[in-house]
């Protein structure tokens, strides 16, 4: 199997009731370097059991499951230690489902009718701190958080540790250097960075630092 040649294997759980979509997700993720689908199931009950038994790093989950909402699985995944990253793959393109999923802790939201050919690439983005979101969903989020063409300024809810990570990122330190400085693992740093991106609604270190300065989380540049 190709998994024997993967230097690092990130375990992925797929929860999708449509067998055709589930097969596509499983094959696409499984063919992506460093990713391994450890289980692929079609119900909330099975997903909930495997979250505790198999400890995946990422869960790719549908919202419309036959025995309940995938949002419940997202909540359970985020309560795991360490928290499981969650990418929603769904037909629902309305604000109610979107914001319920994000509030539950989802870090990605892709629409089934606009899935990229390589879903594994989107999972890799999520693992490195990104938040993959379908373009239509991104536009919806912009319309929600903008008023009269001016974006609202949300209050941040970063933890003290996340602020410390941001401060070190601003100094230009690499993630492994931040981990060394704070005496924690690089995996933990990656988790903090993903959380920072999600809370600040950004996808890069540069964007996170710029937004943190605008929100007075970090001191502004001396020259503005």
C-alpha angles and dihedrals in degrees: 000000000000090000088076089069096052112107093201123025119204108197114228129193118204119201111183128136098203104087094207094052091041091054091048092050093046095049095043094049093041092054092053116099115256094011125107126183103218094181138004116196140163109220142061091237093055092044093051091051094048093048089066097035103044104027099216120196093219133023120203104200141179118219098215103065121164094243101037147322122313087222088077089057091050090054091049092047092053090052091057119103107264095022116248116235112236129211114188118213110186150141091233111105098167128111095242094062094036097054094038089056093046092047089051088056108267112158098192135034122191128173118229093225091057103038116148117239091246107048087169089068089058090051089052089053089053092050091054094051103274128127109220110210130171112249092242090054092048090054090050091052091050091051090049096050098040127080121188090346093303119107117235115243107236122201113247125238099196117150121238090254091052090052089051090052090050092050092053092045088054088057088059098252119155118237093257089051091050089050091051093047092050094039094236134115124275088238089060090049090052089052091051092049092050089051091049091050092049095048094045092039094232136123106210140049091243092053091047092052093046093049092045089056092049089051092047092243087122124028113264122250111277092240094043 
